[in-house]
Every structure is written in C-alpha cells, then in structure tokens.
Amino acid sequence: MSQVDQNSGFIDLLLESQVVSREQVNEAKTMASGGTMSVGEALVRLGYSTGEQVTQAMAKFHGLEYVDLDEVRIPERIIELVPETIARENATLPLKEDDDILKVVLSNPLDIETIEKLRFILNRQVQIALAPRESILEAINRYYGQIDGESADSMLQEFTDTAIDFTETDEGTEDLGDEDSGSGPIVRLVQLMITEAVELRASDIHVEPFEDRIRIRYRIDGRLVERDSPPRRLLGAILSRIKILARMDIAERRRPQDGRIKITAGGKTLDLRVSVIPSSNGQSVVMRLLDQDNIRVGVRQLGLSEANYAIFSDLIRRPNGIVLVTGPTGSGKTTTLYAALNTLNRPDRKIITAEDPVEYYLPGINQVEVRHSIGLDFARIIRSMLRQAPNIILVGEMRDSETASMGIQASLTGHLVFSTLHTNDAPSAVTRMVDMGVPNYLVASSVIAVLAQRLVRVICNRCKTTWQPSESILEQAGISPEMAENAEFSRGVGCNYCNKTGYRGRIAIFEIMKITMGIRELIFMNESSVAIRNKAIEEGMTTLYQDGLNKVMQGVTSLEEVFRIAKKTQQDEEAEGSDKVEN
C-alpha cells in the first residue's frame, strides 16, 4: 500500500468519526501538496484537528498502540536504554522492554528510515507505538532532564560556583575560540539559552545588564519570565558570542546594531532577529525568535469569530483599497497580514511587500527590505514597486505622511494595499492618518477597513476546569445573567504542560471597522475618533472588549486576561446598558 493510500486510510477514520469535514481535508491536502508536511500535519496546523486525534486515527488504522505520555511513567532503567542524543535526534522514546524487543514511541508509523536506524544503533528488535510529536519532545525533556540533562540554569550555577573570570575589555573583542580563556563554556551557555527558550515556546530572549548582575528573561505567551542571572563578569563574553553569531561588529559598543541568527532546534528551523542597544550599564540584547511555522497559518486559524471571519474574508478579496491592521508591538499584526497574503497567494496574482525588516520569507511573494543607509525607505520602495505591476502590496508600517500618501496613491490606482499603524483601537487609525498630514478626503476614499487586535493567553486544555464567576465579577465585566446562562466559563489549574501557569498559547481578539458610507461622511466632516467609534458600534462593530468577552464565555480565555489586555470603553458600557433595557 502506498503512503498516499495509507494517508487516505486514517483520514477516512477522521471523517467517519466526524473529527473533520471533507472540505477541511481538501484544504489540508492543498496545503500539504508542496511536500513539506503530511495531510495530518496540515490538519493540525490549520486547527481542524488536534495532534492527539490525528495520531489516534493513525494508530487505529495501522493496528498500533496509542500512548498518552502524560498518563504513563517510564522507569529510569528503560530510559537509559536509549542515549539522549539518539532520542532527541529521532524524536523517539523507549517505552518498555520485553526479552530482546524494545518498544519505542514515534509520531510517524511510516518513518521506516528512523525505525531501521534505531534497530541498527540499538542492536535489537524494535516495536513501535504512537504518540503526538509534541508530546514525545516534551517527554524527552522531562525524562532526560532528570537523568543527565543540562540547562542554562544549571550552567549558570556552574559559573557561579567557579572562579572563572571574563574581563570585559574596552574593545569588547574577547576571543571566543580560545578554550583556555573560558570561552568554550560561554559558547555552550548561549546555545543552551537559545535552546531552552525554544523548548519553553518563548518569543523573545532579553539579556539586560545591571550594575551587579545580568538579567535573563524569556517572553512566554506574552509574559516575561526571569531565569537565573549570570554573574556580571560574563557580560563581555556573552555579548561577544551573540554578536559573532549575528554577524555584528563586536568592537562597536556605542551604537545600536541589528543582526540575524539562523538556528535549528527541536527539529525546527528558526530565525533570531537580534537587537543590541547601549545602556547605562552596558549593552542590552533582545533576540526575537521567529518560527517559520507561524507563517503557514490561514485566516481561519487567526481566532476571528464567524461574523468577523466573513467580513475579513470579503475585505481581503477586494480589488483595491487600503486595509489597515493596528495594535501595539507584539500583538500579532504580522501574523494576520501574512495569513491574508497566504490566502491570496496564487499564480495569477503578483504580490510585493516592503518590510522593515523582513521577518519571514514567504514563497512566491516578492519581499523588499527597507535599507535606510542607502535611502531605500518605504516611500521609495512603494514608488518603485508600482512599476512592477503588482496586484497586492504590503507596506510594513505607515510611519509618515509620505509613506501614507504613496500607499493611498497605490490604492487609488487599482491596488489592494495592506499596512499597519500603531493605535489603540480601529477608529483612532483614521485620526492618526489625518494627524500625519493626509487629507481627510483621501483617507475616506481609500481606506476600506481597519482591523485592531490584541493577543490574550489561551487556557491550557490539559488542566482546564469549569468555573462560575460571582455575580459581582459578572456585573463588573458587563455580562448579564441571561448571557451567563449559556456561557462556558473556564480556568486553568496549572500543570506541567503549561508550566503551572494555567495558560498555553495565545489567540487574538479583534475589532473590525468597515468604512461604510456613514463612517465615510464622518471622516469627510473631520469628526473625532469617539464619534467614528460610536457610529461603527451603531452599525454592528464588535469591540476588542466584546470580542474578548465572547472568547471568555466560550471557555477559550479568562476574564483576567481580557481585563489585562482590553479596556472597557464608555461605548461598551452604553451597549451593556441598552442590552439590559432590551432584556
């Protein structure tokens, strides 16, 4: 039986159990047609099924055992049968031993190469059981960390306990290749720091110097978590190592620098965008981890409600106009825009982007990076790309009147333009463009919609429990008793899967303001953002806060998260009042 036939077999099981629909399978097949992933992986990536559901169907189809690694305890003597390097390299874990047969856990039953490799290396017969790849990798970290694991924290303790001294020279040019100078451990420390951040699903690594210590923090699900602090004496060596990896000038300590590092960790290829700025106590470093998996999401996986999904899907298929995405740094604007481009990326369309910098490289799309050093800014790129006859244009950010004017010109000449702004909500984007010097009549005639978004943490599926908030909390949130009756309030207890936080992953909350005739008239009259907001709500716009509440009542996130991220506006309170009157 061919691999295609076998894929079809377990997919039929998913269809029979109504886990996925035929349309969703077809979409996954299209996504997997490039050969970079299987149909099962595409179904998980698209959010149509979980890794557990796909793996269980594969196990049933192939007549193999499915293992829930959170529910089993593997003895240490069994773990020791497979070296850590082999386990990590092949994403496998020993499960049990019977005579000369070793049962191991894999995620793919068709990976004959790995199975044969394990038989050769371990010199024994191998049987396989199945578990999701993510569960296997987590279990590897859990078990091997207990036996002989090395972490960044353990290495820092090692440095603290030793008297190795790294003197920060005026030039900052320590030779990291000299093992005698203690640079070997530093190489390993930086490597472990990055690997640990990847395993913890961090989006950023912050290395911040202070007078008496170096503070290391990871941003996990939007929250900064502090790790063990290296001694201050290691600052020069750590900075030099990071700069070498990012191809920066290690002798430059007075000016900010930017660079990139490409790594492979946990079976993933990641780009690290590195920023170094001088501070009063030394140079501060932020490394942003850019996971290529993030660019493969579709519009459906963004977290849009059904109503907002219908609106956004219609907007991105308009032949011309400007669609603005607003929100603070780290609110998922790039992911949203790339999801839209992925949907629109077809052989009959030409798409050009202007970005500062290019965060992810998209196949089939022409991406241009801003280079201020040679005068290549957004406005100049837009002016040039219009001669390339594109259908769709993405402008990384409308920072000034010239860029905004060029974007408007592009939209008025028959192009669909995507761009971002930094504003607190959707209506404020209009007044922000007017403040930049763009005439209000041009804003009214070119902008077709503004989407504002924030990211909230998702309650962990493994420790989620039902929860009923008190009447006072519901009243404070603006949830009526009638709304609460049909709600599914949840909270996370905290488990190993979510690092005891009760949350794992993030999802966006949105407000989409379509520029209707009524709103266009207000823009022509140069009305305030409050008036525009009132009109948008009157015409049916769901605010950020309301969208957050909807996700709370669906059990996706918590009230605490929505209170932290989205503020309740006067308009929201007025809407609550009208709802109560109607009820």
C-alpha positions in Angstrom: 0.0 0.0 0.0 1.4 3.4 -1.0 1.9 6.2 1.5 -0.9 8.2 -0.2 -3.3 5.2 0.3 -2.3 4.9 3.9 -2.9 8.6 4.5 -6.3 8.2 2.9 -7.0 5.3 5.3 -6.5 7.2 8.6 -8.1 10.3 7.1 -11.2 8.2 6.4 -11.3 7.3 10.1 -11.2 11.0 11.0 -14.1 11.6 8.5 -16.1 8.7 9.9 -15.7 10.0 13.5 -16.7 13.5 12.3 -13.5 15.0 13.6 -13.0 16.8 10.3 -15.1 17.6 7.3 -14.4 16.7 3.6 -13.8 20.4 2.9 -11.3 20.7 5.7 -9.5 17.6 4.4 -9.3 19.1 0.9 -7.9 22.3 2.3 -5.3 20.3 4.2 -4.4 18.3 1.0 -3.8 21.6 -0.8 -1.6 22.9 2.0 0.4 19.6 2.1 0.8 19.4 -1.7 4.1 21.2 -1.5 5.6 18.2 0.1 6.9 19.9 3.3 4.3 18.2 5.5 1.8 15.4 5.6 -2.0 15.8 5.4 -2.3 15.0 9.1 0.2 17.7 10.0 -1.7 20.2 7.8 -5.0 19.4 9.6 -3.3 20.1 12.9 -1.6 23.3 11.5 -4.9 24.5 10.2 -6.6 23.9 13.6 -9.2 21.4 12.2 -8.0 18.6 14.5 -5.5 18.0 17.4 -2.3 16.1 17.2 -3.9 13.5 19.6 -6.9 13.0 17.2 -4.6 12.5 14.1 -2.2 10.2 15.9 -5.0 8.1 17.4 -6.6 7.6 14.0 -3.1 6.6 12.6 -2.6 4.2 15.4 -6.1 2.6 14.8 -5.6 2.3 11.1 -2.1 0.7 11.4 -3.1 -1.5 14.4 -0.6 0.1 16.7 -0.8 1.1 20.4 -1.5 4.8 21.1 0.3 6.1 24.2 -0.7 9.1 26.3 2.8 10.0 27.6 1.2 12.2 30.4 -0.5 9.1 31.8 2.4 6.6 31.8 5.5 6.5 33.9 8.6 5.1 32.2 11.2 3.6 34.5 14.6 5.2 34.6 16.3 1.9 33.6 14.2 1.8 30.4 15.0 5.5 29.6 18.7 4.7 29.9 18.5 2.1 27.1 18.3 4.9 24.5 21.0 7.6 24.7 19.7 11.2 24.9 21.3 12.2 21.7 19.5 9.4 19.8 16.2 10.2 21.5 16.4 13.9 20.6 17.7 13.4 17.1 15.0 10.9 16.1 12.1 12.3 18.3 11.7 8.9 20.0 11.4 7.5 23.5 11.8 3.9 24.9 8.6 2.6 26.4 9.1 -0.9 27.6 11.4 -3.9 27.2 10.3 -7.5 26.5 13.1 -10.0 26.2 15.2 -8.6 23.3 12.4 -6.4 21.9 12.3 -2.7 22.7 9.0 -0.9 22.3 9.6 2.7 21.3 7.3 5.7 20.8 7.3 7.5 17.5 4.9 10.0 15.8 5.0 8.6 12.3 4.5 4.9 11.6 5.7 5.4 8.0 9.1 6.6 9.0 10.8 3.3 8.1 14.3 5.0 7.9 14.1 6.0 11.6 12.9 2.6 12.6 15.7 0.8 10.7 18.2 3.3 12.1 17.1 2.6 15.7 17.3 -1.2 15.1 20.9 -0.8 13.9 22.0 1.6 16.6 20.4 -0.2 19.5 21.2 -3.7 18.1 17.8 -5.2 18.9 14.4 -5.7 17.6 12.2 -2.6 17.7 8.4 -2.3 18.0 6.6 1.0 17.7 3.8 2.7 19.5 2.4 6.1 18.5 2.2 9.5 20.3 2.0 13.1 19.0 5.4 14.5 18.2 4.9 17.4 20.6 4.2 15.0 23.4 7.3 13.0 22.6 9.5 16.1 22.7 8.1 17.2 26.0 8.5 13.8 27.5 12.2 13.7 26.3 12.8 17.0 28.1 11.1 15.6 31.2 12.8 12.3 31.4 16.3 13.1 30.2 16.4 16.2 32.2 16.0 14.1 35.3 18.9 11.8 34.3 21.7 13.8 32.7 20.1 16.9 31.4 21.9 20.2 31.1 20.0 23.5 31.2 21.0 27.1 31.0 20.2 27.5 34.7 22.5 24.5 35.7 25.3 26.0 33.7 24.8 29.4 35.3 25.0 27.7 38.7 28.3 26.1 37.5 29.7 29.5 36.5 28.6 31.0 39.9 30.4 28.2 41.8 33.6 28.6 39.8 36.2 31.3 39.8 36.5 31.7 36.0 36.8 35.4 35.2 35.8 37.0 32.0 37.2 40.5 32.0 35.3 42.9 29.8 37.9 44.8 27.7 37.5 48.2 26.3 37.3 46.8 22.8 34.9 44.1 23.7 36.7 41.7 21.5 37.1 38.5 23.6 38.4 35.6 21.5 35.6 33.0 21.9 37.5 30.4 20.0 40.1 30.1 22.8 39.1 27.3 25.2 41.7 28.3 27.7 40.1 31.7 28.2 36.9 30.0 29.3 35.0 30.8 26.1 34.0 27.1 25.4 31.5 27.1 28.3 30.2 30.5 27.1 29.5 29.1 23.6 27.6 26.3 25.3 25.8 28.6 27.6 24.5 30.8 24.8 23.5 27.7 22.8 21.6 26.3 25.8 19.9 29.7 26.5 18.5 29.7 22.9 17.5 26.0 23.0 15.8 26.4 26.4 13.9 29.4 25.1 12.7 27.4 22.1 11.6 24.5 24.3 9.7 26.9 26.5 7.9 28.4 23.4 9.4 31.8 24.2 9.0 34.6 21.6 11.9 36.7 22.9 15.1 36.4 24.9 16.1 39.5 26.9 19.7 39.9 28.1 19.8 43.0 30.3 22.9 44.3 32.1 22.7 45.9 35.5 25.3 47.2 37.9 25.7 43.9 39.9 24.2 41.2 37.6 22.9 40.2 34.2 19.2 39.7 34.0 18.0 36.9 31.6 14.3 36.9 30.8 12.1 34.9 28.3 8.8 36.2 27.0 6.4 33.2 27.1 2.8 33.7 25.9 3.4 37.5 26.2 4.6 37.5 29.8 8.3 37.9 30.8 9.7 35.1 32.9 13.0 35.6 34.7 15.7 32.9 34.7 18.8 32.5 36.8 21.1 35.5 36.4 24.7 35.0 35.2 27.4 36.8 37.1 28.2 40.3 35.8 31.7 39.2 34.9 30.3 37.1 32.0 28.7 40.1 30.2 31.5 40.7 27.7 31.8 37.1 26.7 28.1 36.6 26.3 27.7 39.7 24.2 30.7 38.8 22.0 29.3 35.4 21.4 25.9 36.7 20.4 27.4 39.4 18.2 29.6 36.8 16.3 26.5 34.6 15.7 24.5 37.6 14.4 27.5 38.8 12.3 27.7 42.1 14.1 30.7 44.3 14.8 31.9 43.1 18.2 34.1 46.2 18.7 31.1 48.6 18.3 29.7 49.4 21.7 28.3 52.9 21.2 25.7 52.5 18.5 22.7 50.2 18.2 23.1 47.2 16.0 20.8 44.7 14.3 21.5 41.2 13.1 20.1 37.8 12.4 20.9 34.2 13.6 19.6 31.1 11.8 19.4 28.0 14.0 17.9 24.6 14.0 16.4 23.5 17.4 13.8 20.8 18.3 13.5 19.8 14.6 12.6 23.4 13.7 14.4 26.0 11.7 14.2 29.3 13.4 15.4 32.8 12.7 16.5 35.0 15.5 16.3 38.7 15.0 18.9 40.3 17.3 18.9 43.9 18.5 21.7 45.4 20.6 21.5 48.8 22.2 23.9 50.6 24.5 22.6 51.3 28.0 24.0 52.9 31.2 25.3 49.6 32.5 26.4 48.0 29.2 24.8 46.7 26.1 21.3 45.3 26.2 20.3 42.5 23.8 16.9 41.3 22.7 16.7 38.2 20.5 13.3 37.6 18.9 12.6 34.0 17.9 10.8 33.8 14.5 9.2 30.4 14.0 8.6 29.6 10.3 5.5 27.6 11.3 3.8 30.9 12.2 3.6 32.0 8.6 1.7 28.9 7.4 -1.4 29.8 9.3 -4.5 30.6 7.3 -7.1 33.3 8.0 -9.4 30.7 9.6 -6.7 30.0 12.4 -6.4 33.6 13.5 -9.2 33.4 16.1 -11.7 35.5 14.2 -15.4 35.0 15.1 -17.6 33.7 12.4 -19.0 37.2 11.8 -15.5 38.8 11.7 -14.2 36.0 9.6 -16.9 36.6 6.9 -16.1 40.4 7.0 -12.3 39.9 6.8 -12.5 37.3 4.0 -14.6 39.6 2.0 -12.3 42.6 2.6 -9.1 40.8 1.5 -10.7 39.9 -1.8 -11.5 43.5 -2.8 -9.7 44.6 -5.9 -8.4 47.8 -4.4 -8.3 49.9 -1.3 -6.3 50.0 2.0 -6.8 47.6 4.8 -5.0 48.7 8.0 -4.1 46.4 10.9 -3.4 48.3 14.2 -2.1 47.3 17.6 1.0 47.6 19.7 4.3 45.7 19.1 3.9 42.0 19.6 0.1 41.9 19.1 0.2 39.6 16.1 -0.2 42.1 13.3 2.5 40.4 11.1 0.9 37.0 11.5 -2.5 38.4 10.5 -1.1 40.1 7.4 0.9 37.0 6.4 -2.2 34.9 6.8 -4.1 37.2 4.4 -1.2 37.0 1.9 -1.1 33.2 2.2 -4.8 33.1 1.3 -4.3 35.5 -1.6 -1.0 34.0 -2.9 -2.0 32.4 -6.2 -0.1 32.0 -9.5 -2.3 34.6 -11.2 -1.5 37.4 -8.6 1.6 39.4 -8.1 2.3 40.4 -4.5 5.1 42.7 -3.4 5.9 43.7 0.2 8.0 46.4 1.7 9.1 45.5 5.2 11.5 46.8 7.9 12.9 44.2 8.4 11.6 41.1 6.5 10.6 38.8 9.4 9.6 35.7 7.5 10.3 34.8 3.9 7.2 33.8 2.0 7.5 31.5 -1.0 6.0 33.0 -4.2 6.0 36.6 -2.8 8.4 39.4 -3.7 9.7 40.9 -0.5 11.8 44.0 -0.3 13.7 45.1 2.9 14.0 48.7 3.9 17.6 50.0 4.0 17.8 53.5 5.4 21.6 53.6 5.0 21.2 53.8 1.2 18.0 55.8 1.2 15.7 52.9 0.5 12.7 53.8 2.6 9.1 52.8 2.4 8.0 55.6 0.2 10.8 55.0 -2.4 10.0 51.2 -2.4 6.3 51.8 -3.0 7.1 54.3 -5.8 9.3 51.6 -7.5 7.1 48.6 -6.9 4.2 50.4 -8.7 6.2 50.0 -11.9 6.3 46.2 -11.2 2.6 45.9 -12.0 1.6 44.2 -8.7 -2.0 43.2 -7.7 -1.4 43.4 -4.0 1.0 45.5 -1.9 2.0 45.2 1.7 3.6 48.1 3.4 5.2 47.2 6.7 4.2 50.4 8.5 2.7 53.8 7.6 5.2 55.9 9.6 4.9 59.2 8.0 2.8 61.3 5.6 5.0 60.4 2.5 4.6 56.7 3.1 0.8 57.1 3.8 0.4 59.3 0.7 2.2 56.7 -1.5 0.0 53.9 -0.1 -3.1 55.9 -0.8 -1.9 56.6 -4.3 -1.4 52.9 -4.9 -4.9 52.1 -3.6 -6.5 54.7 -5.8 -4.7 53.3 -8.9 -6.3 49.9 -8.5 -4.1 48.1 -6.0 -5.1 46.3 -2.8 -2.8 47.7 0.0 -2.2 46.1 3.4 -0.4 48.1 6.1 0.0 48.6 9.9 -0.4 51.5 12.3 0.3 51.8 16.0 -3.0 52.9 17.5 -5.1 51.8 20.5 -8.2 50.9 18.5 -9.6 50.8 15.0 -11.3 54.3 14.9 -8.1 56.0 16.1 -6.4 54.9 12.9 -8.4 57.4 10.9 -7.4 60.4 13.1 -3.8 59.1 13.2 -3.6 59.3 9.4 -5.1 62.8 9.4 -2.6 63.8 12.1 0.2 62.6 9.8 -0.8 65.2 7.3 -3.0 63.1 5.0 -6.1 65.0 3.8 -9.3 63.5 5.4 -11.0 63.2 2.0 -8.1 60.9 0.8 -8.4 58.8 3.9 -12.2 58.5 3.4 -11.9 57.5 -0.3 -9.0 55.0 0.1 -9.3 53.1 3.4 -11.9 50.3 3.2 -11.4 48.8 6.7 -9.3 49.0 9.9 -8.7 45.9 12.0 -7.4 46.3 15.6 -6.1 43.3 17.5 -4.5 42.2 20.8 -3.3 38.8 22.0 -4.7 37.0 25.0 -3.5 33.8 26.6 -5.4 30.6 26.0 -6.5 28.4 28.9 -4.5 25.2 29.0 -6.5 22.3 27.5 -4.9 19.7 29.8 -5.8 21.4 33.2 -8.9 23.3 32.1 -11.7 23.2 34.6 -15.2 24.8 34.6 -15.6 27.8 36.8 -18.5 30.0 37.7 -17.7 33.7 38.4 -19.5 35.5 41.1 -22.4 37.9 40.3 -20.2 40.9 41.2 -17.5 39.8 38.8 -20.1 39.3 36.0 -21.6 42.7 36.7 -18.1 44.3 36.6 -17.4 42.6 33.3 -20.7 43.6 31.8 -22.1 40.0 31.4 -25.8 39.8 32.0 -27.4 36.8 33.8 -29.0 35.8 30.6 -25.6 35.7 28.8 -24.0 33.8 31.6 -26.6 31.0 31.5 -25.3 29.8 28.1 -21.6 30.6 28.9 -18.8 28.0 29.5 -16.5 29.8 31.9 -13.2 28.0 32.4 -9.9 28.5 34.2 -6.6 26.6 34.2 -5.5 24.9 37.4 -1.8 24.7 36.3 0.1 21.6 35.2 3.5 20.6 33.7 2.2 21.1 30.2 1.6 24.8 30.8 4.5 25.3 33.3 1.9 25.7 36.2 0.6 28.9 34.6 -2.9 27.6 33.6 -2.3 29.0 30.1 -0.7 27.7 27.0 -0.5 29.6 23.7 -2.2 32.8 22.7 -5.1 33.8 20.5 -6.1 37.2 19.0 -9.1 39.3 19.9 -10.3 41.7 17.1 -12.4 44.7 16.2 -13.0 45.3 12.5 -14.3 48.6 11.4 -15.6 48.7 7.8 -15.6 52.1 6.3 -19.2 52.4 5.4 -20.9 55.4 3.8 -21.9 56.7 7.3 -18.4 56.5 8.6 -17.0 58.0 5.4 -19.2 61.0 5.9 -17.9 61.5 9.4 -14.3 61.3 8.1 -15.2 63.9 5.5 -16.5 66.2 8.3 -13.3 65.6 10.2 -15.2 64.2 13.2 -13.4 62.8 16.3 -12.5 59.2 16.8 -15.1 58.9 19.5 -17.8 59.9 17.0 -16.5 57.5 14.5 -16.4 54.7 17.1 -20.0 55.4 18.2 -21.1 55.2 14.5 -19.1 51.9 14.0 -20.7 50.3 17.1 -24.1 51.5 16.0 -23.5 49.8 12.6 -22.6 46.5 14.3 -18.9 46.6 15.0 -17.8 44.2 17.8 -15.2 46.0 20.0 -12.0 44.4 21.3 -13.5 44.1 24.7 -16.7 42.5 23.5 -14.8 40.0 21.3 -12.7 39.2 24.4 -15.8 38.6 26.5 -17.2 36.3 23.8 -14.0 34.2 24.0 -14.3 34.1 27.8 -17.9 32.8 27.5 -16.7 30.1 25.1 -14.1 29.0 27.6 -11.1 30.0 25.4 -9.6 32.6 27.8 -10.2 34.1 31.2 -11.7 37.4 32.4 -8.4 38.3 34.0 -6.7 38.1 30.5 -9.4 40.3 28.9 -9.2 42.8 31.8 -5.4 42.9 31.4 -5.4 43.4 27.6 -8.6 45.2 26.5 -10.1 48.2 28.3 -13.8 48.6 28.7 -14.8 51.8 26.9 -17.7 54.1 27.6 -19.3 52.8 24.4 -19.1 49.2 25.8 -20.8 50.4 29.0 -23.5 52.1 26.9 -24.0 48.9 24.9 -24.4 46.9 28.2 -27.0 49.4 29.3 -29.0 49.1 26.1 -28.8 45.3 26.4 -30.1 45.3 29.9 -33.0 47.6 28.9 -33.9 45.3 26.0 -33.7 42.3 28.3 
